Amino acid sequence: MSKAKVRTGIVGAGFAATFHYQAALRVPGVDVEVVGVHSRTQASTDSFAQARGIQAFPDLEPLLAQIDVLHVCIPPEQHERVAIEALKRDIHPIVEKPLTGYFGDGGDNFDGREASMVEARAGALASIERMLAAEAASKARILYAENWVYAPTIQKEREILEKTKGQILWMHGEEAHSGSHAPSYGHWHLAGGGAMIGKGCHPLTAALYLKRVEGRARFGAPIRPATVTARTHALTQLPNFVDTGHIRADYVDIEDFAMTHVTFQDGTIATLFASDIVLGGVHNWLEVCAGNHRTICNLNPSNQMQTYNPVDSQFDDIYVVEKIGTKQGWAMTAPDEDFSHGFPQEIEAFYGAVAAGEGDGDGGGGEIESNSGLAADCIATIYSGYVSAANGGAEEAVTLL
Ligand SMILES: NC(=O)c1ccc[n+]([C@@H]2O[C@H](COP(=O)([O-])OP(=O)(O)OC[C@H]3O[C@@H](n4cnc5c(N)ncnc54)[C@H](O)[C@@H]3O)[C@@H](O)[C@H]2O)c1
């Protein structure tokens, strides 16, 4: 039987575009043709295209005319505009995290530290509503690229929940490292916030997803977030911060630490940490404390492989693990980091769904697990979290769309 053919394009030519491209090439069962790329500058578009033998598109429109799927790998502030352009043409946008957010008032002097978080939440919710309306009017679906949902550890926990009908009482987890590389990160008007959205969206979405899975398995309906209490801090901006050069410290108007405590509709809870101040490589994990079992999902690091290297330079051309500061000594070396993070699995799931014409409801069985509804709950929780943080951690209701 011949494979279904899907024509695809990429917008953006940076870090995410690189791993999306690699994952798109490896989708089994679907013949994915990467037609071309469009990025902000001609130089970045050309160099990305030339390195991969694909077409460079100086404008987005001619690329959209030739594709079924668009990988949206650009700063969060641009996600809504580009995803809606795709949806209008019945092209499925694979949108990187976070789905969208609030990026200020458009003024040159916007400073996230002084902004009203009530206005920020209203702006983010309005953005989601515009995206959901565009999706409802389109034959295409938003494919939300939250790789944690597809990480093998999280998917194994999905299986445990589905088969044992366990009740999750508390989850706690974290995404942290020593600082994001993207130039857009650090500016609220480009990233929509700091650690709580940029990193915290990952463990938060995994937690929201697993409560959906639990609800589906136990009584056929998702369990969604109800309230949130959060604290944010800008530790690297403290006047007494001792800068030793190991942690990125040039953020402009964002927090570099966030604690988000969610209460679900059934009264159970999740506590998620996100930060840019943790040394020793990425620290991505989620622990599930259910009434009938306990699971620790170590996305990265994991101790599947450990190496001891007495001389740093021996490993110059060997990838060890994301954001590790040194390759000398013991390391939790990642034999296949992309797989542990769920990158190839998410792209495979999306193309499989596009090729099969499957929907994105919450019914399980062939549905898109990381869909716009899950993404909307994540953004709604985070921006109510920002309101809470602005009020010293007072509990805030999460607006469900
Ligand atoms: N899932 C993950 O683990 C993960 C990891 C990194 C980044 N991301 C997400 O991927 C997205 C991109 O981040 P990145 O790390 O690749 O950033 P990056 O800075 O490496 O690359 C961004 C690219 O977008 C291009 N760009 C900017 N504005 C544009 C516009 N208006 N039109 C076309 N191109 C434009 C830039 O030229 C650049 O090529 C962000 O949403 C980020 O949150 C996700």
The ligand as a Gaussian input file, in Angstrom:
#p B3LYP/6-31G(d) Opt

LIG

0 1
 N        9.203000      22.331000      22.626000
 C       10.371000      22.779000      23.039000
 O       11.051000      22.152000      23.857000
 C       10.882000      24.075000      22.497000
 C       12.251000      24.363000      22.570000
 C       12.679000      25.583000      22.035000
 C       11.784000      26.486000      21.501000
 N       10.462000      26.178000      21.456000
 C        9.486000      27.149000      20.911000
 O        9.764000      27.307000      19.524000
 C        9.488000      28.645000      19.109000
 C       10.749000      29.229000      18.460000
 O       11.808000      29.214000      19.409000
 P       13.325000      28.967000      18.971000
 O       14.035000      28.471000      20.177000
 O       13.378000      28.180000      17.709000
 O       13.774000      30.462000      18.679000
 P       14.966000      30.923000      17.735000
 O       15.251000      32.326000      18.120000
 O       16.056000      29.907000      17.716000
 O       14.293000      30.918000      16.265000
 C       13.177000      31.721000      15.938000
 C       13.108000      31.862000      14.417000
 O       11.921000      32.583000      14.067000
 C       12.258000      33.554000      13.084000
 N       11.256000      34.624000      13.125000
 C       11.064000      35.564000      14.089000
 N       10.006000      36.353000      13.782000
 C        9.527000      35.881000      12.605000
 C        8.460000      36.286000      11.749000
 N        7.671000      37.314000      12.060000
 N        8.255000      35.594000      10.603000
 C        9.049000      34.556000      10.254000
 N       10.083000      34.129000      11.035000
 C       10.311000      34.781000      12.190000
 C       13.657000      33.995000      13.463000
 O       14.302000      34.617000      12.373000
 C       14.280000      32.642000      13.831000
 O       14.727000      31.972000      12.661000
 C        9.038000      29.393000      20.382000
 O        7.638000      29.389000      20.430000
 C        9.595000      28.537000      21.507000
 O        8.824000      28.646000      22.688000
 C       10.018000      24.990000      21.938000

